[in-house]
Amino acid sequence: MTSQDEHTQFPKFADADVLIYLSASRVYALHAGVLRRNSTRLAEVLDDAKGATLTMKAKKDGITVRFRLDLVRADVGPGTLVARPVDANGRSSGSSTALNIENGKVVNAVYKHYDNLFRAFYNKPPEVDDINIATVLNDCMGLIDVAESLGAIECISESVDIALLRHGQILFRSVAGNPIAWSDLACRVRSPSIFRECLIHLVGNWQGLDNEQRALIKPEVREICEMKHEQQKVTKMAIEVRALGHYPASVQRSVEQSVGRMTYQNNIYMWMGISLFRHWFSQSIVEQRNLMSEDGGALFYRQIAAGGQAYLDRQALEGFHQYFPMSAKGAAVFTNHLTKYKDEVRHFVASLVVNRAQLDTEKHPLPYLTCLEVEREDIPWIKAKLAEETARAVKDRASKRKHPADDISEAGRGNSDDEMSDVM
């Protein structure tokens, strides 16, 4: 690459019309059009009317700079880019903020965050320290702070999302450990994938959160969590009713069949199995181990889904046989019928034990359910955008209904033109 080529690329373009001084040694020569398009704040500062009007001589000499921005540092936060006057010859005039001189000191992270933002403006990936999730998160948070201060979040959302998702299970374990904090970050950076993961953990563990923890959640997110939690409770209640009222086909009879005493007597072991299951199920409800438990019924539903020895195991049956003794053969037959019944009710809770989180819950099990389905409409900023588009469409339709004569007039004018052209 030649020396000339180096000056026609980021961060210093030969045809740049904006100079940005982050420090005495960190200068960017960029394009006002690019900055305006990606930042609402810079669109105001770099309004074309506020730029210098260059002389013909300056233009012939190849001078293109019409704006200058200096970074004014702050004790907290990313600081502010402040416009400085530029004269008709493209030179900065008047006093400017005392620029920071680095003098070989450790480079301030703010410079890196601004650099990453400007890179994003030119469709370049951010330079993120990906040693571990902590360093990635630190760089991403700094970039988000700078982007928010300049109204440029949409420009960096995808880049931050990719940088975080690259860490896979490490990221998802971190989200599961603190979904409240991550939900706030997801909203700031507008990451659907991370927000969806947070919502699954928050709703799944909703009954395990106290009021102080819930108060830390953004109001719009808390509203979604509460709605989803109530919907899940209704679903769980319906599933419990169905499971508790299940009758196997083997014990059911029709009016066309013989319904003598022997007909039911032959299924005595299955009826005993049904009775024992319902006793266990009802006792679980009374002890609030179902949807009312702190884990939202996770252990209860997982036991039913597993079947076999997950509940009403051999030890429990030994206690049962103390009150209802059987021969060894009879006990074996009864156990087989109970196992069959357990297998039949498993499918009722199948949808509750599905893992819809990206976290590998086989390796990293959780004490709550992660079965929540999150739709696009559940994501706050997408919901707001859809509502805005709907309102705009309604307004447009109302406007058309309000002025139908205009449409008729236009149609009539069009017909007249066609008739005139036919005559011609």
N, C-alpha and C positions, 0 to 999 in steps of 0.2 A: 504493500500500500504506500503510495506517495504521500509527501507532506501535504499536498493540495487536497488529496482525497480525505485525509484525516480531518480537514476543516470543513468538509461538506457533509459530515455525519454527526450523529449525536455524540456528545452534548453541545458541540459548537458547529452550527451551520453557517456557511458563507453568506446565505441570503436571509439570515435571521433578522427580525425587526424588534426583538425583545432581548435585553440583557438582564440576567438575574444573578445578583451577587448574594451568595449564601455566606461567604467570607471573602477575605481579601484574595485568597487563592482558589476559591471555588466559584467559577463564573460559568454561566450557561448562556448560550446564544441560541434562542429558540424562536418559534413562529407564533405570533399573536393569534392567528386563526386556529391553530392546534390547541393553544391554551384556552381560548374562549370556548371552543367546542366541548372541551372535557371538564371545565370548571365554571360553575356559576359565579363564584367569587371573582375569578380572573376575568370573566366576561364583563363584569362591571368595571374593574380597575383598568382593563385594556380596551375600553370603549374606543372605537376608531376616532371619535371626535376629540378624545383626550391626548392622542398621540401628537408628536412633533410634526410640523409641516416642513419637510426638507426642501432646501433650495435646489435649483436645477443643477448647480455646480456639485453639490453633495451627491445628488443622484448620479451624475456623470462619473464622479469619482468612485462609484460603487458602494456608497454608504447607504445602508438600509435600516439602521437602528432608529426606531421612533419612540421606544419605551425603555425605561429602566426600573427594575424592582430590587429593593434591598431587603434582606431578611433582618427584621428587628427581633432579637432574641428575647425570650421571656424566662423567668425563673421556673415556671411550670408550663408545660405544653409546648407545642411546636413553634410558637412565635408567630409573627405576621409579616407578610410580604407587603412592603410599602412602596408606593410609586414615587420616583424621583424625577425632577424636571430634566428634559432633554431639549437641547436647542436645535435650531434649524440646520445645523451642521452635523447632527447626530451625536453630539457630545453632551455628557452630563454636566449640568450647570448648577450652581448653588451648593449649599452645604448638604452633606449626606450623613447618614448614620455612621458612626464609627464602626467600621467592619471588624469582625473578630479576626485576629491574627493567630493562626494555630501554633506557630513556633515549634513544630515538632511534637506537640503534646498529643495525647490520645484523642483521636478524631471523635468529635461529638456525634452521637447516634442520630441526632436530628438531621444532620447533613445526609446521612445514608437514606433516611426516610424520604426526604425531599427528592433525592436522586432516584429512588425507586418509583416515586410518583411520576416524575417527569419521564422516566423510561416507559411507564405504563401509557402515558399520553402518546408515545410513539410506537405503541404495540410491541414493546420489548418486555421480556419477563423480569420480575424483580430479582435482585440479588439477595437471597435470604440465607442466613446462617442456619443450615439444617443439621447441625451436630446432633441435636436432640429436639424434642417437642418444645422444651422450655425456650431455647434460643429462637426457634421458628416463631413461637407465639410472641416473644418479645419484639421481633422485627415486624411481625404482622400488626401488632397493636400500635406500634409507632407509626407505621404506614397508614393505618386507619385514622389515627389522630390527625395526621397531616391532611389526609384526604377529606376528612370531615370539615376541617377548618377552611378548606378551599371549595367545598361543595362538589367533590369529585369522587364520591364513594362508588358510583356505578362503574367508573373507569377501572377500579382496582378490585372489585368484588371477585371476579373470576380468578384473578391471579392469586389472591389470598386464599381462596377456596382450594385451589389446586395445591398450593404450598402446604396447606394444613392436611388435606386428604392424602397427600403423599406418604404420610406417616401411618396410615392404616390403623391397625389395632391399637397402637400406642395412643393415637388421637382418640379413638372410640372409648378406650379405658379411661382416659382423662375426662371425656364428656360424661361418662357414667358416674365418675367420682364427684363432679360438680356441674350438673346440668343447668343450674340457675345462672352461674357466671357465663357458661358457654352459650346459653340462650340469648343473653344480652349481646355477646360478641356476634353471634349469628345474625341478630337483627341489625346490628351496626354495619356489618359487612355484607348483609343480604345474601347469606349462604343457605339455600334451600336444604341441601344435604345435611349440614350440621344442625340447622334448626329442627329438621325432622327427627334427627337422632335425639336431640334434647327433649322434644315433646314426648317421644316414646318413653323416656326415662321419667320425666316429670309426672305424666299421667299414671304410669305404672306404679309409681311410688307415692302417689298423691296422699294417701291416707297415712303414710309414714312421715310426711312433712308436717311440722307444727306451724302455727299461725305466723310466728316470727320469720320462718323460712319462706313461707308463701308471700309474705309482705315484700320480700326482696325481689320478687319476680315482676317484670314490667307489666303494668296493668293490662295491656292488650294481649300479652302472652298468658297472663293468669286467667283472663276471661276465656280464652280458648281451652286452657287446661281444665277449668271447672266444667265447661260444656262437654268436653270429651269424657271427663270422669263420670259425669251423670249419665251420658249415653252408654258407657261401659257398664255401669251399675244396672241399668235396665236390661242390657244384654245378658249379664251374668244371672240376674234374677230369672229371666226367661229360660235360660239353660238349666238352672237348678230345678225349676218346676218340671221341665221335661224329663230330666234325669230321675227325679224322685218319683215321677208318675209312670215310669216305663214298665211295660209288661212284655216279656218275650213272646214271640209268636207261638212257641211250644206250649204255653199254658192257656192261650186264647182258644175259645170255642165259638162256633156259630150255631144258630138255632136249628140248622139242618142236621147237626151232629147229635149223637147220643150224649146226653148231659147227665147221665146217672152218676152216682157217688163214685164208682170205680174210675170214671173218666178223669176226675180230678185227683183221685187218690194216687194214680200212677205218677203224678207230677209233684208228690209231696216234698221231695228234696229240693226241687226248684223253688216251690213256694216258700220253703224255709229259708232258702238263700235270699229270695226277694225280701223277706221279712227282716233278716239280719242286716242286709244292706241298708234298708230304709231306717232301721234302728240306728245304725252308725251314721248315716247321712243326717238324720234329724238331730242326733246328739251333737254333731258338728255345727249345725245351724244354731242350736241353743247355746253352745259354747263360743259362738261367733268366730268360728274358724273358716267361715265361708267368705262371701263378698264383704262382710262387715269387719273382717280382721284387718290388722295394721298392714299386712302384706297384700291386701286386696283379694285374698283367697288363693294366692299363688301356690302355696304348699298343698292346700286342699284339692285344687283342680289338677295339679301335677300328679298327685296320688291317684286320682280317678283316671287320668290319662294313661298312667303307667300300668294300672291294673295289677294282676298277679299278686306278689307278696308286698306291694307298696302300701297296702292297708288291709285290714282284716287278715293278717298273716297267720301263720301256724300258731304262734303264741296266743293271739287273740282267740283263735278257734279252740284252743285248749281250755281257755276260760269259759267259752260258750258251752263246751261239752261237759263241763262240771254241772251245769244246770240241765243240759239236754244230752245225756250220755247216749252213745251209739256203739254198735259193734265196729270193729276195725274196717270191715267192708262197707258198712253203712256210712261211716265217717269219710271214707275215701270217695264214695259216690256223692255225698253231700258237698265235699270240697270241690269236686269236679263241676258240679252244677253251679256252685257259687262263682267259680273261676269263669265259666261260660257267661254268666250274667254280668260279671265285671267287664268282660270283653265287649258285651253289647252296649254298655253305657259309656264306654271310652269315647266314642265318636261325638258324644254330646259336647264335650269340653275341648275337642280337638282345636277349634278356632282360638281358644283362650291360651293355649300353650305354644302357639306358633311364635317364633322369634322374628320380629320384623325390624329389629335394630341391626345395625351393621356390626355391632360388637359380637364377637364369637362367644356366645354364652355357654358353649360346651366347655371351652377352656377357662372362661371367666364367668361362672354362674352368678346369677343375681337373685336376691330374695323376693323379687316382685316380678310381675308379668311384663313382657315387652311385645304384646300382640297388637298394639294400637296401629290402626291404618290412618295415615296422614295424607289428606288430599291437598292438591294445589291451593284450593280455596281456604285451607286452614293456615296458610302461611301469611302473616300480617300484611307485608308489603304487596304481595300478589293479590290478596283480598282487597286491599285499598285501591290497587290499580284497576282491578275488575269492576269495583264499585264506581270508580271514576269514569271508566269507559261506558258502563251501563247508564250512568247519569247523563253523560254527553249524548248517548244515542237517544235517550228519552227526550232530552231537550231538543235535539234535531228533529225528531218526529213531531213534537209539539209545535215547533216552529213551522214545519211544513203544513200541518193542519190549520195553523193560524192564518196562513197566507196562501190558500189554495188558488186564489185568483191569479197570483203571479205565475203559478205553474200552468194554469189554463191559458193565460196570456202568452206565455212562452210557446206553448203548444200551438196556439192559434197563429202566432207570428211565423212559426216554423212551417205550418200548412200554407200560409199565404205566400211565403217565399217559394215553396214547392210549386204552387199553382202559377206563380209569375214565371218561374223557370220553364214550365210547360208551355206557356204562351209564347215566350221568347223562342 
